[in-house]
């Protein structure tokens, strides 16, 4: 079918990018269990889903809970969002022994969902730094960003970290010190680093831009499409391309270029063109 061809093209794109960038992408040959903590396993339908935050992962986790719940849940949208993120509700690949991991990687249907990298980044920023309720993020990252990026920060800003500007967030991401200090948080980590597509051969690569079609195609292939549909939801608060363009207005061309370098493999691997709003020299 056309859909099957489309997914083949997407797979080939990943393979070609991995090959072309093999120096940077093959540095670590062996995946550790820690590398597999984003891979959710569904034993009953022999599926593995690598979740990427800010790419419909709440709804996909809900769907996985319906699939693995053995009748405990029937409607994904009845599962509260916070419950979908409780790690004990889903089994991840790092909880298995090495032979079990290898068996599942070889035999199960593996898929992930991707999104335009800068749109995903703006979505993460809006969710984690502009919502007053995300105090744990403000404390954990906001205070650090303010301390490092803001000259003459007030005591309150240093204590609360709840008013991080997008420019400061970008400066933090491109600062070499940040990556040396600790891995990126999963909400802004590259898909390439979360799901290891150069080491794990994904059968299906869904896109946020075609979320419903791709999701329902995967459920169809899993043999559950007749009773389980991917939830559609209101797009009112969604981060859009126009919104992303606006956020990048105040980012200097040097910082834009450096940020593009950080996410470059995601752009190339998943076939996203360089955004037209970038002032790349």
Protein Blocks (a to p, Z undefined) as FASTA:
>chain_A
ZZlmmmmmmmmmmmmmmmmmmmmmmmpmbacfklmmmpccdfklopaddddehiaklmmm
mmmmmmmnnomamblklpcfklmmmmklpccfklpcfklmmmmmmmmccddddddfklmm
mmmmmmmmmpmklmmmmmmmmmmmmmmmmghiafklmmnopaccfklmmmmmmmmklmmm
pccdfklgcfklmnopmlpccfbdcdfklmmmmmmmmmmmnopmmmoccddddfklpccf
klmmmmmmmpcfklmmmmmmmmmmmmmmnopacdfkbccZZ
